[in-house]
């Protein structure tokens, strides 16, 4: 299994990046390394007309840092979008080497609710597993409890699990 590199893209809560490393290593049965934070990268992909950050352009920026072997997950706390959607939680190259996720919409406080650190971590883990799963070649899964199940709202994220179903694990060679 390819190693995973977590890249904190400032602004980001760096502690969440560190907290994700061990469970991600467990889910994917691989080594997870945390790189030094990168400043200024997300500023290059800001879209003034939308007041959001273009996740596809951010993937392109991360791809320039790829060694072609490791899976890179950039983690930020800015609001991401792709041109055809209002927002995205993340984006990944299917069967590629780079993915990006944002914690922005995973935080209850943006919905006017009190912050919930446990829920925030669980959502962040589910999204990290989901985006990395795409880099390992996984498509969206029909099993509601699988992290690869599609999510368009935080409620969708809350319903699914933070691990891969047996079928998805088989597809990427974790189990037979």
Secondary structure, 3 states (H helix, E strand, C coil): CCCEEEEEECCCCHHHHHHHHHHHHHHHCCCEEECCCECCCHHHHEECCCCEEEHHHHHHHHHCCCCCCCEEEEEECCCEECCCCCCECEEECCCCCEEEEECHHHCHHHHCCCCCHHHHHHHHHHHHHHHHHHHCCCCCCCCCCCCCCCCCCHHHHHHCCCCCCHHHHHHCCCCC
